[in-house]
Amino acid sequence: MSEIPGDLKFLKSHEWARVEDNGLIRVGISDHAQEQLGDLVYVELPEVGASVKTGVGAATVESVKAASDIYSPVSGEVVEVNEILSDKPETINEDAYGEGWLFVVKASDRAELDELLSADDYAELIEHEDD
């Protein structure tokens, strides 16, 4: 199992959220999720300025196996997207918790972060996922 950064929060559907120093929320998919999907070949990101809602599809990643909706862990406005992924979707496979981030949200209700899984809870979730 890959290492899970302790500063992240997770959805059960394998998206992560990192609170940046400026209060914005950076979003990506977990290393476990990218391993399950396999080689990513296409990423569809939301538009900057778009509204996203927690638990609602905001982006799509497509691998050689399948296409998957990516849910936003928090509601708010998309203020930045990772343009690198348009040309290099495999960046997610290479660095899911770093350069492979998907988009940044200005949260409208930061209390939604309290509903997300901690890194330890997420590690336990994926450990028992195949049980």
C-alpha positions as CSV (number, residue, x, y, z in Angstrom):
1,M,0.0,0.0,0.0
2,S,1.2,3.5,-0.8
3,E,1.8,6.1,1.9
4,I,-1.1,8.4,2.6
5,P,-0.2,12.0,3.5
6,G,-1.6,12.8,6.9
7,D,-2.7,16.4,6.0
8,L,-5.3,15.1,3.5
9,K,-9.0,14.4,4.0
10,F,-10.8,11.9,1.8
11,L,-14.1,11.0,0.3
12,K,-15.0,7.3,0.4
13,S,-15.0,7.6,-3.4
14,H,-11.2,8.2,-3.2
15,E,-10.9,11.9,-3.9
16,W,-8.6,13.8,-1.5
17,A,-8.8,17.4,-0.3
18,R,-5.9,19.5,1.1
19,V,-6.4,22.8,2.8
20,E,-3.8,25.2,1.4
21,D,-2.2,28.0,3.5
22,N,-4.5,30.5,1.7
23,G,-7.6,28.6,2.8
24,L,-8.4,27.2,-0.7
25,I,-9.0,23.4,-1.1
26,R,-6.8,21.5,-3.5
27,V,-8.5,18.3,-4.9
28,G,-7.2,15.1,-6.4
29,I,-7.7,11.4,-6.5
30,S,-5.8,9.0,-4.2
31,D,-2.8,6.9,-5.1
32,H,-5.0,3.9,-4.5
33,A,-7.6,5.1,-7.0
34,Q,-5.1,5.8,-9.7
35,E,-3.7,2.3,-9.2
36,Q,-7.1,0.8,-9.5
37,L,-7.9,2.7,-12.7
38,G,-4.6,1.9,-14.4
39,D,-2.9,4.2,-17.0
40,L,-4.9,7.4,-17.3
41,V,-5.4,8.6,-20.9
42,Y,-7.8,11.6,-20.5
43,V,-8.9,14.1,-17.9
44,E,-11.9,16.4,-18.2
45,L,-11.6,19.2,-15.7
46,P,-14.3,21.7,-14.6
47,E,-14.2,25.3,-15.9
48,V,-12.6,27.9,-13.7
49,G,-15.5,29.8,-12.1
50,A,-17.8,26.7,-12.2
51,S,-19.8,25.9,-9.0
52,V,-19.2,22.4,-7.6
53,K,-21.2,20.6,-4.9
54,T,-19.9,18.1,-2.5
55,G,-20.5,14.5,-3.7
56,V,-21.5,15.7,-7.2
57,G,-19.4,14.8,-10.2
58,A,-17.0,17.7,-11.1
59,A,-14.5,16.1,-13.3
60,T,-13.9,12.9,-15.3
61,V,-10.8,10.7,-15.6
62,E,-10.5,8.1,-18.3
63,S,-8.2,5.2,-18.1
64,V,-7.5,2.3,-20.4
65,K,-10.0,0.4,-18.2
66,A,-12.9,2.8,-17.7
67,A,-14.1,6.4,-17.2
68,S,-14.8,7.6,-13.7
69,D,-16.6,10.6,-12.3
70,I,-14.6,12.6,-9.8
71,Y,-16.6,14.1,-7.0
72,S,-15.8,17.4,-5.2
73,P,-15.1,16.9,-1.5
74,V,-16.5,20.4,-0.8
75,S,-19.0,22.8,-2.3
76,G,-17.8,26.1,-3.7
77,E,-16.3,27.8,-6.8
78,V,-13.5,26.3,-8.9
79,V,-10.7,28.9,-8.9
80,E,-7.9,26.9,-10.6
81,V,-7.5,23.7,-12.7
82,N,-4.4,21.7,-13.3
83,E,-3.7,22.6,-17.0
84,I,-0.8,20.1,-17.2
85,L,-3.3,17.2,-17.1
86,S,-4.7,18.1,-20.6
87,D,-1.4,17.1,-22.2
88,K,-0.1,14.7,-19.5
89,P,-3.0,12.9,-17.8
90,E,-0.4,10.3,-16.7
91,T,0.9,12.9,-14.2
92,I,-1.9,11.6,-11.9
93,N,-0.4,8.1,-12.1
94,E,3.1,9.4,-11.4
95,D,2.3,11.8,-8.5
96,A,-1.3,11.5,-7.3
97,Y,-0.8,13.6,-4.1
98,G,1.5,16.2,-5.7
99,E,1.7,17.4,-9.3
100,G,-1.3,15.2,-10.2
101,W,-3.9,17.4,-8.4
102,L,-7.1,18.2,-10.4
103,F,-8.6,21.5,-9.3
104,V,-8.8,24.0,-6.5
105,V,-12.0,25.1,-4.8
106,K,-12.9,28.2,-2.8
107,A,-15.2,26.4,-0.3
108,S,-18.6,27.9,0.4
109,D,-19.0,25.9,3.6
110,R,-15.7,24.8,5.2
111,A,-17.7,22.7,7.8
112,E,-18.0,20.1,4.9
113,L,-14.4,19.2,5.6
114,D,-15.4,17.8,8.9
115,E,-17.5,15.2,7.1
116,L,-14.5,13.8,5.2
117,L,-12.3,10.8,6.3
118,S,-9.0,11.4,8.0
119,A,-5.9,9.8,6.4
120,D,-6.0,7.0,9.0
121,D,-9.8,6.3,8.4
122,Y,-9.1,6.3,4.6
123,A,-6.2,3.8,5.1
124,E,-8.5,1.5,7.0
125,L,-11.2,1.9,4.3
126,I,-9.0,0.8,1.4
127,E,-7.4,-2.0,3.5
128,H,-10.8,-3.6,4.0
129,E,-12.2,-2.6,0.5
130,D,-11.5,-6.0,-0.9
131,D,-12.8,-8.0,2.1
